[in-house]
Amino acid sequence: MELFSESLIVIGRVCSILPLLLIVTLFMGKRSIGELPVFDFMVIITLGSVAGADIAEPNVHHIPIAVAIVTLGVLQRIVSQWSVVSRRFGKMVTFEPTVVYYNGEFLVDQLKKIRYSLDNVLQMLREKDIFDLAEIDMAIIEANGRLTVLKKSAQQTVTRQDLQIKTASTGISLPVIIEGKICAEVLTYRERDENWLLQELHKSGVAVEQVFLATLNRQNDLLFFEKHPKNEQQVPPVHH
């Protein structure tokens, strides 16, 4: 009998908490779902934990949980409104955008700063339908962790396809060196060997250990990026 009564309590709480969560989430606004800045992410996680504790434990008082959920929603709304009014406060409760690729160079220090690996960035580029790094001018990790890309002007305006000029695809560019280590299977696939790769790097006065990433496209054009470029670039400041 006790089990039955507790089950009824849990069912009743589910039926009351879920509509309340929906109302509070809608009150918080689209930003909480679509972008999830740091503070909003914390609120969503806390809401889930509080609601879960209320549903799973019948001995927990129901009304204080409902008050906590409403309070979290109101607090999030206040913080988001204040972030809009005060840019300084907005920067305090979220991350700044980070430029990770600019003008043909990976910014290795920036990647380390935000703890993103090269594999993370390459995957995010592929998700943007970019398979050749020669196509892009700048890549930015936004405050919400997503990647935005500025393509080179030649890729943005009129293309050969627009002019109906037939051209061979360069295909996907495959990594032959990742953080100073040669990917032998890629060289074999592209019908090249390690000696050829070393000679190509030697022409530019670069050793394998100095290479952060090197890629080969279908035409076997080698594109490489040094771990520590000789010429430090002035990266454009990017803000919210």
Buried (B, 14 or more C-beta within 10 A) or exposed (E): EEEEEEEEBBEEBEEBBEEBBEEBBEEBBEBBEEBBBEBBBBBBEBBEEBBEEBBEEBEEEBEEBBEBBBEBBEBBBEBBEEBEEEEEEBBEBBBEBBBBBBEBBBBBEBBEEEEBEBEBBBEBBEEBEBBBBBBBBBBBBBBBBEBEBBBBEEBEEEEEEEEEEEEEEBEEBBBBBBBBEBBEEBBEEBEBEEEBBBEBBEEEEBEBEBBBBBBBBBEEEBBBBBBEBEEEEEBEEBEE
